[in-house]
Amino acid sequence: MGDKEKTQKSGGAGFPACAKEDELSIRRRDLPHWQLPASTYFVTFRLKSGILSEVERRIVLDATKHFHAIRYWITVAIVMPDHVHLLLKPVVFESDDDFSLSKILQGIKGFSAREINKSRGRKGALWLDESYDRIIRDYDEYLEKWNYIRDNPVRAELCQAPEEYEFLWEPGELPEPSS
């Protein structure tokens, strides 16, 4: 298979299996961070220490929802007592106004940290500096991560069924573009 065929091949359900070199961006701090335009990501970020109250979890969930369908599309989000999981896809604009995954997370984490610190009467970092992110490679992985996120509060014994958990939000799949 030639290079052109490799870059155009997709994984099962429209997920990119390969990328052109100039499209894929790889950065590394402690963790690797791969970014590819039009990709869906599984993201996890954690508190530095302690746990979030229910009011604080609501602040984080509201911060996550704020730019949904504007800067990114969320399929599922969950705010646990000490971490957050997201399945999201940044919006791709035809101009240079694209929102990188790092900018999206900086916005969610920054706003929620300011609001929570204000309510606690504290200052300083609330979240760990780095987040874990992974490009979803195919539909099977998409379903696996979706189920993993939904089942998180059940595994943590916070509820009996995912739908019972107050800090689970599922606006749904990204709508197909109109022709």
N, C-alpha and C positions, 0 to 999 in steps of 0.2 A: 504494500500500500504506500503510495507516494505521500510526501509531506502535505500537499494540498488536501488530499483525501482525509488524512489524519486530523487536520485542523477543522474539517467540516463535519466529521463524524460526531454524532451526539449519542448520549447514553439513554436509550430506551424511551424516555418521556420528555425529550426536549432539553435535558440538562447537558451542558457541554462536557464532553469526555476529554477533550484536548483543547488547548488554546494556542493562539499564535503567540510567539515570544513577546511581541510588543504589547499584548493585551494583559498578560499576567504580571502582576506586581508581587514580589516577595520581599518582605521585611522581616527582620528578626531582632528581638530584644532577648528575653529569656525564652520566649515561645516564638515559633514561626508564625507569620501572618501572611497568608496568600490572599490576594484580591484579584478578582476577575470580573469585569463588567457583566451585568445581567445575571449574576450568580445568586443563588439562595444560600444563606449561611445558617449554621447552627452555632449559637453564641452562648457562652456562660461567663458571668462575672460574679465575683464573691465579695462579701464584706471583709474588711481588714480584721475585725474581731466582733464578737457579740452577736446579737440577733436583732432583727427588725420586729417592732411591735406591729399589730394589725394596722394601726393608723399609718405607720411608716411604710408598710408594704403597699398600702393604697397610694401613697405618694409616689412610690417607684412605678407602680402599674400605670398611674395617670401620666407620669413623665414618659413612659414607654408609648402610650397611646397618642400622645400629643401630636406628633408628626406622621402618624400612620396615614397612608394614602397621599402624603404630601412629599416626604423625603424618603420613605421606605414603606414596604408593605409587610405587615406581620401576619403570618399564618397562625402562630400560636405563641403566647407569652405566659410565663408563670413566674411569680415572685414568691420564693420560699423564704423561711426565716433568716437564712444566711447566704443565699445566692439567687441568681436570676438566670432563667433559660429563655432564649428567643429563637424562633425560626423566622428569619426575615430576609427580604430582598430589597436592597437599595433601589430607589427610582433612578432610571437612567434618562438623562435629558440629552437633547441633541446639542445643547450648548456646553460650555465648560462648567456648568453649575452642578455637576454630579456630586452627590454626597457620598464620600468614602465611608466604609464601615467604621474606621477609626473616628471620623467626625460625628457619625451617628451615635456611637457609644459614648464619646466625650460629652455630647449633649445630654443624653439620658442620665449618665452617671453624674455629670456635673450639676445639673439642675436638681436631681433627687438628693444629692449630698448636701447642697446648700440648704434646701428646704428641711431636711431631716436634722442637720446640724443646728439650724435656726430653732427648730422646735425643742431640741435637746439643750440649747444654750451652750453649744460647743463649737469649736473650730477644728480644722484639720481634715485629713483624708478619711473618708468613710469606706470607700471601695479599695480593693487591691488595685494597684496601678495597671496591671495587664489583665486582659480578658482572654479566654480561650475562644477561638473561632475556627470553623472548618467549612470549606466549600462543600455543599451537598453535591455529590457526583452523579446520582441517578435516583430514579423514583423509589426503588427499594430502600435506599438510605434515607430519603425524604420521609417515608412512612415510618421507618425505624426511629428516627429522631423525633417525629411528631408523637409517636406512642410513648417514647421515653419521657418527653416533656410532660405529657398528660398524666402519665402514671407516677410522676415524681411525688406528689403529695400522698398518694395511696401507699407507696413504698415507705414513706416517712411516717406513716400512720397518723396523718393529719385529717384524713377523711376516708370514707369507704369507697367512693367513686370519684373520678376526676371532676365531674360536673358539680359536685358538692363543694369544691374548693373555691372560696371567694376570690382568690387572686390568680385564677386561670382565666385567660382571655383568648378567644378564638374568633377573630373576625372572618376567617375563611381564606380560601385559596385566592390567589391573585387572579383578577378577571382577565379573560383573554382580550388582547387588543382588538378594537373594531377595525374593519377593513376600509 
